[in-house]
Structure formats: structure tokens, C-alpha cells
């Protein structure tokens, strides 16, 4: 693999020291003063190291975040004045290093070496993930919505149980990291969460997840969101990528619940999903936001994954299914009827309604939805490599 070396600056003359240091390391940097020109070159590169220099015209950290999400095969080095340098922020936005200006030559050379290694590791991971898909790892479905209260988590939980009842091994990953409710809807009080896994297990080679999962009597296993909102900042996109990869190896199906807004961790889940279930409802503000979400995901190359789910489906004067589909620019994949009493009672008791009210119209619609998805995904029961006894004793 041949790496490309690029940089985006307003004034090429301001990075002569960096350019010389990279040259001494054996590489040639192509500098751009127009971002679009660099992005065109980047789109055809197999792997690249990119320098981004701070500017009053744009937020270099935000630009770094967007590029690291859009171009997973790129290593980004930030060039920031010493008084403005925030290493923690740089790492959180996806940079592999940040160099204080004016730079020291040896510091640049060291950053170049680390960036080169980082790109090669990223490319190796992408190839590894591709081969895993070919080896029939479990499927990932991510559930998203554009506002709180549309029933996203409720559908996630009940869909998980419906799949489990069809003899699939199912896990739910709660990525609503600040205010996740998946555990509550299963009437469970977690002692360990994804936060504890990162703190206690992430640095070890095995990175065992099992003792951080809730094993519910329905057969569904849950990796809960952190217990405190402030703990959400610890969880990064890289953590999520590794968690999803590990869950896929152990489960037939992984359902991911996300917050009602787009963040790095949620975008990683969307990118790793076979299908994206977009939950919407019959009101104009929600439909408007759902359309914006579809347009955003289309810009990220994910529109083909989207399946629109109309929740709390009921007759509203002046609004037809055809009108909804015209607004969204997509067909409705599944419709979940409005049955408030059943759903509210289920939520308050912490018992999914597909268990407590399995003959209700809303439960039947979820079972049908699960069957349709299962046929579409070609989901087959995975042969467990873990004995039943070891599973019981690990609880």
C-alpha cells in the first residue's frame, strides 16, 4: 500500500519547517490551500497522512472530527500554536498527534512515524473486518430516531425479545450513553456497564465482555449505557467499533440503541450496521427531522441501509402513508400501531410487551417486523462455541 501525504493550510509558506522535516523522513507532502481540492485527492487514496493547520476561518478540531469519521483510512496530524494546543481534545476528535507551533524537527519526524504506523493498522483492521463479514459473523441493526419520545428504545427492546424467541442469540448495545434506558425497560439494575468495561478490561488483550453484560430471562443479553451522564465522554468511536466486532463474533444479532442526535459513537455503529432502522411518527416536526436525518445519512453513503419504521401509526386527518413517503423520499418498511395503554404498562413494569401482551396488536406487529427483517437479513442460528454450563455459571 502506497501512502499519500497531504496537508491543508491557508499559507504554504507557514509550514516550511514541517515540510522539510517530513522530507528528511523520506516523504513528500502535497499541500493544499483549498479544502475541496484536497478532499478530491483524498477520496481516491488507499491510505493517507493529513496535516491540518489551525485557522481563524474554521475550527481545526471539528474539521478533524468530520474527516476522521468520513475517511477511516486517514491519520490526521494537527498543527496548532502552543498556547492553543489541547491534546485531549485532539485525541477525542480523531487526530493521531498534535504538534505545537513553531515545531521542533524531531517532534515532526516522530509524529510522522506514528501516523504512518496508524494508517497501516487502520487498513489492516478494515481488511480484517471485511474478512469477518465473509465468515458469517452476526448481523448488526442500529435503531435511531431524531427526537426523544418516538419509541426508539421501546422498539429496540421488544424487537430484541422477538428475535430471541425465534431462537436467535441476541445482544443489545445501549449507545444512548448519557441517558440510556435499555436496562430499565428490562427491569434490570446494572452494576457494570460499557464504562466499567473500558476502565477495567479494555487494556487487556482478551477484552472480555461477558461479565459486563446483563443476561435477561428472555434470552437477550444487554451491554448497558454508563450509570452517570458524565461517564459518556470516556466512550470513543474506537471503543464502540471494538465492542461491536466482539459482539458480532458471539451473537447472531446485535441491536444498537442510539441517542436522538448524531455523535461519533453512533455514527460508528451506523457505519458497522447491515440495516439502519429509522423510527419516525405521524407528526410534521418528527417527519421533517427524519427527512434531514435521511439526507445526512445519504451524504455519508448510508441511505441504502435505511429502513423507515412508522411508530404509533394511527389515522391523522390530512396525512396519508403516500404523503409521509413523499416527504421522506423513502417507502415505509414497517408500521407499528398506536396502543398506548399496552406500551405504557409494559414500560412501567419493565416487561417488554411482546412478553406481557403477546397477543396485542402492537406485539403482533413487532413479531411480524422481526420476521420480515430476519428473512431480509438471512439470519441463521449461530452454532455456539460456548457450552450451556459455562454460560450459566458466568451469570
C-alpha positions in Angstrom: 0.0 0.0 0.0 1.4 3.4 -1.0 0.6 6.2 1.4 -0.3 9.7 0.3 1.0 12.7 2.3 -1.2 15.8 2.2 -1.8 19.0 4.1 -4.4 21.7 4.3 -3.1 25.2 5.1 -4.1 28.8 4.2 -0.4 29.7 3.6 2.1 27.1 2.4 4.9 29.3 3.5 3.9 28.9 7.1 4.7 25.2 7.1 8.2 25.1 5.6 9.7 23.6 8.8 7.1 20.8 8.8 7.7 20.2 5.0 11.4 19.9 5.5 11.1 17.6 8.4 8.8 15.2 6.6 11.1 15.3 3.6 14.0 14.2 5.8 11.8 11.3 7.0 11.6 10.2 3.4 8.2 11.5 2.4 6.8 14.3 0.2 3.8 16.3 1.3 1.3 17.8 -1.2 -0.1 21.0 0.3 -3.5 22.4 -0.5 -4.9 25.8 0.2 -8.4 24.7 -0.9 -10.1 22.0 1.2 -12.2 20.7 -1.7 -9.1 20.1 -3.8 -7.5 18.0 -1.0 -10.7 16.0 -0.4 -10.9 15.1 -4.1 -7.4 13.7 -3.9 -8.2 12.0 -0.6 -11.2 10.2 -2.0 -9.1 8.2 -4.4 -6.3 7.5 -1.9 -5.9 4.0 -0.4 -4.3 5.4 2.7 -3.1 8.9 3.7 -1.5 11.0 6.4 -3.0 14.5 6.5 -1.7 17.7 8.2 -4.3 20.2 9.3 -3.2 23.6 10.5 -5.3 25.8 12.8 -7.0 28.8 11.3 -9.4 31.6 12.3 -11.6 30.6 9.3 -12.5 27.2 10.7 -12.4 25.0 13.8 -9.5 22.7 13.2 -10.8 20.2 15.8 -14.2 20.0 14.3 -12.7 19.6 10.8 -10.5 16.8 12.2 -13.6 15.0 13.7 -15.5 15.2 10.4 -12.6 13.9 8.4 -11.7 11.1 10.8 -15.3 9.8 10.5 -15.5 10.2 6.8 -12.1 8.8 5.9 -11.3 5.9 8.2 -8.1 5.1 6.4 -6.5 8.5 7.1 -4.2 9.5 10.0 -4.5 13.2 10.9 -1.8 15.3 12.5 -2.9 18.8 13.8 -0.6 21.8 13.7 -1.6 24.2 16.4 0.0 27.2 18.2 1.4 26.1 21.5 -0.9 28.3 23.5 -4.0 26.8 21.8 -2.9 23.2 21.9 -5.4 20.8 23.6 -4.0 17.2 23.3 -7.1 15.6 24.9 -9.4 17.4 22.5 -7.2 16.4 19.6 -7.3 12.7 20.5 -11.1 12.9 21.0 -11.6 14.3 17.6 -9.6 11.5 15.9 -6.1 13.0 15.5 -3.2 10.6 15.9 -1.0 13.5 17.1 -0.9 17.3 17.6 2.3 19.3 17.0 2.8 22.7 18.8 3.8 25.6 16.6 6.5 26.6 16.0 7.5 22.9 15.6 10.6 21.0 16.5 12.0 18.9 13.7 12.5 15.8 15.8 8.9 16.1 17.1 7.6 16.2 13.5 9.6 13.2 12.4 8.3 11.2 15.4 4.7 12.2 14.6 5.2 11.2 11.0 6.4 7.7 12.0 3.5 7.2 14.4 1.0 8.4 11.8 2.4 6.0 9.2 2.0 3.1 11.6 -1.5 4.2 12.5 -2.7 4.2 8.9 -1.3 0.8 8.2 -3.0 -0.6 11.3 -6.3 1.1 10.3 -6.1 -0.5 6.8 -5.3 -3.9 8.4 -8.4 -3.6 10.6 -10.6 -2.7 7.7 -9.4 -5.8 5.8 -9.9 -7.9 8.9 -13.4 -6.6 9.4 -14.2 -7.3 5.7 -13.0 -10.9 6.1 -15.1 -11.3 9.2 -18.2 -10.4 7.3 -17.4 -13.2 4.9 -17.1 -15.6 7.8 -20.7 -15.1 8.7 -20.3 -13.1 11.9 -23.6 -11.9 13.5 -25.5 -9.0 11.9 -25.8 -5.5 13.4 -29.0 -3.5 13.3 -28.9 0.1 14.6 -32.0 1.8 15.7 -32.1 5.6 15.5 -34.6 8.5 15.8 -34.3 12.2 15.5 -36.1 13.2 18.8 -36.7 11.7 22.2 -40.1 10.1 22.8 -40.6 8.5 19.3 -40.4 5.0 20.9 -36.9 4.1 19.6 -35.7 2.3 22.8 -39.1 0.6 23.3 -39.0 -0.8 19.7 -35.3 -1.9 20.2 -36.1 -3.8 23.4 -39.2 -5.6 22.0 -37.6 -6.3 18.7 -34.7 -7.9 20.6 -37.0 -10.2 22.5 -39.0 -11.1 19.4 -35.7 -12.2 17.7 -34.7 -14.1 20.8 -38.0 -16.0 20.8 -37.2 -17.1 17.2 -34.2 -19.0 18.6 -31.5 -16.4 17.8 -28.8 -15.4 20.2 -29.4 -11.6 20.6 -27.4 -8.8 22.2 -28.5 -5.2 22.8 -25.8 -2.4 23.0 -27.1 0.8 24.6 -25.3 3.7 23.0 -27.5 6.4 24.4 -24.5 6.9 26.6 -25.8 9.8 28.8 -29.4 8.7 29.4 -29.8 5.1 28.2 -32.9 3.3 29.3 -32.5 -0.2 27.8 -31.7 -1.8 31.2 -34.7 -0.1 32.8 -37.1 -1.5 30.1 -35.8 -4.9 31.0 -36.4 -4.2 34.8 -32.7 -4.5 35.4 -30.3 -2.5 37.5 -26.8 -2.8 36.0 -23.7 -3.0 38.2 -21.3 -2.9 35.3 -21.6 -1.1 32.0 -19.6 -0.2 28.9 -17.9 2.4 31.1 -16.6 -0.2 33.5 -15.5 -2.4 30.6 -13.4 0.4 29.2 -11.8 1.1 32.6 -11.2 -2.5 33.7 -10.9 -4.6 30.6 -10.0 -2.5 27.5 -6.3 -2.5 28.0 -6.1 -6.3 28.2 -5.8 -8.5 25.1 -8.9 -10.6 25.6 -11.2 -7.6 26.4 -13.8 -10.0 27.8 -17.3 -8.5 27.6 -19.4 -11.3 29.2 -19.2 -10.2 32.9 -20.3 -6.6 31.9 -23.5 -7.9 30.2 -26.9 -8.3 31.7 -28.3 -11.8 31.0 -32.1 -11.3 30.9 -34.5 -14.2 31.4 -35.9 -13.5 27.9 -32.6 -14.7 26.5 -31.5 -11.2 25.5 -28.1 -10.0 26.7 -27.6 -6.3 27.3 -24.4 -4.1 27.5 -25.8 -1.1 29.4 -25.0 2.6 29.0 -22.9 4.2 31.7 -24.6 4.8 35.1 -23.7 8.6 35.1 -24.1 11.1 32.2 -20.6 12.4 32.7 -19.1 9.0 32.1 -20.3 9.1 28.4 -17.2 11.2 27.5 -14.9 8.3 28.2 -16.5 6.2 25.4 -15.0 6.8 21.9 -15.8 5.6 18.4 -12.8 3.2 18.6 -14.3 1.6 21.8 -17.6 1.1 20.0 -16.0 -0.4 16.9 -14.2 -3.0 19.1 -17.3 -3.8 21.2 -19.5 -4.3 18.0 -16.8 -6.5 16.5 -16.6 -8.7 19.7 -20.4 -8.9 20.0 -20.7 -10.0 16.3 -18.5 -12.9 17.0 -20.6 -14.1 19.9 -24.2 -13.3 18.8 -26.4 -14.0 15.8 -27.8 -10.4 16.0 -26.7 -7.2 17.7 -29.2 -4.4 18.1 -27.8 -1.0 18.9 -29.9 1.7 20.5 -28.6 5.3 19.8 -29.3 8.8 21.2 -31.7 11.1 19.3 -28.8 13.0 17.7 -25.7 12.2 15.6 -22.5 11.7 17.5 -19.2 9.9 16.8 -20.1 6.7 18.7 -23.5 6.5 17.0 -22.0 7.1 13.6 -19.5 4.2 14.1 -22.5 2.0 14.9 -24.4 3.1 11.8 -21.3 2.5 9.7 -21.0 -1.0 11.0 -24.6 -1.9 10.6 -26.3 -4.1 8.0 -29.5 -2.1 8.4 -30.5 1.2 10.0 -34.0 1.3 11.5 -35.1 4.9 11.4 -38.1 5.4 13.8 -40.5 8.2 12.9 -44.1 9.1 13.8 -47.1 10.8 12.3 -46.4 14.4 13.1 -44.8 17.0 10.9 -41.8 18.1 13.2 -40.7 14.4 13.5 -41.1 13.8 9.8 -39.2 17.0 9.0 -36.3 15.9 11.2 -36.4 12.3 9.9 -36.0 13.7 6.3 -33.0 15.7 7.5 -31.6 12.5 9.0 -32.1 10.6 5.8 -30.3 13.3 3.8 -27.4 13.3 6.3 -27.0 9.6 6.1 -27.3 9.7 2.3 -24.3 12.2 2.3 -22.4 9.6 4.3 -23.2 6.9 1.8 -25.6 5.0 4.1 -29.0 5.6 2.6 -29.3 2.1 1.2 -29.2 0.8 4.7 -32.2 2.8 6.0 -35.5 1.2 6.7 -38.2 3.6 7.9 -40.4 2.4 10.7 -43.6 4.4 11.4 -44.3 4.1 15.1 -47.6 4.8 16.8 -49.3 4.5 13.4 -52.8 6.0 13.6 -55.1 7.8 11.3 -54.4 11.5 11.2 -56.7 13.8 9.2 -54.9 15.1 6.1 -51.9 12.8 6.4 -51.7 9.6 4.4 -49.0 7.0 4.0 -48.3 8.3 0.5 -47.8 11.8 1.8 -45.4 10.5 4.5 -43.4 8.6 1.9 -43.3 11.6 -0.4 -42.0 13.8 2.5 -39.3 11.3 3.4 -38.4 10.3 -0.1 -38.5 6.6 1.0 -41.1 3.9 1.5 -42.3 2.9 4.9 -40.8 -0.5 5.7 -42.9 -1.4 8.8 -45.8 0.2 10.7 -46.2 -0.2 14.4 -49.8 0.6 15.6 -50.6 3.0 18.4 -51.6 1.1 21.5 -50.7 3.4 24.4 -52.2 1.5 27.3 -50.3 -1.7 26.5 -47.0 0.1 25.8 -47.1 2.4 28.9 -48.0 -0.5 31.2 -45.1 -2.5 29.7 -42.6 0.3 30.2 -43.7 1.0 33.8 -43.4 -2.7 34.7 -40.1 -3.3 32.9 -41.6 -6.2 30.9 -41.4 -6.0 27.1 -44.9 -6.0 25.7 -44.1 -8.9 23.4 -43.9 -10.9 26.6 -46.6 -9.3 28.8 -49.1 -8.6 26.0 -48.0 -11.0 23.3 -51.5 -11.1 21.6 -51.9 -7.4 21.4 -51.8 -5.6 18.0 -48.6 -3.8 18.8 -46.9 -7.0 19.8 -48.1 -8.9 16.7 -46.7 -6.0 14.5 -43.3 -6.3 16.2 -43.2 -10.1 15.7 -44.1 -9.5 12.0 -41.4 -6.8 11.8 -38.8 -9.2 13.2 -39.8 -12.0 10.8 -39.5 -9.6 7.9 -36.1 -8.4 9.0 -35.0 -12.0 9.6 -36.0 -13.0 6.1 -34.3 -9.9 4.7 -31.1 -10.4 6.6 -30.9 -14.2 6.0 -30.4 -14.7 9.8 -29.4 -18.2 10.8 -28.8 -19.5 14.3 -25.1 -19.4 15.1 -23.5 -22.6 16.5 -22.4 -21.5 19.9 -18.8 -22.2 20.8 -19.7 -21.7 24.5 -21.3 -24.5 26.4 -24.6 -24.0 28.2 -23.0 -24.7 31.5 -20.3 -22.1 31.0 -22.9 -19.6 30.0 -25.0 -20.3 33.2 -22.0 -20.1 35.5 -20.8 -16.8 34.0 -24.0 -15.1 35.0 
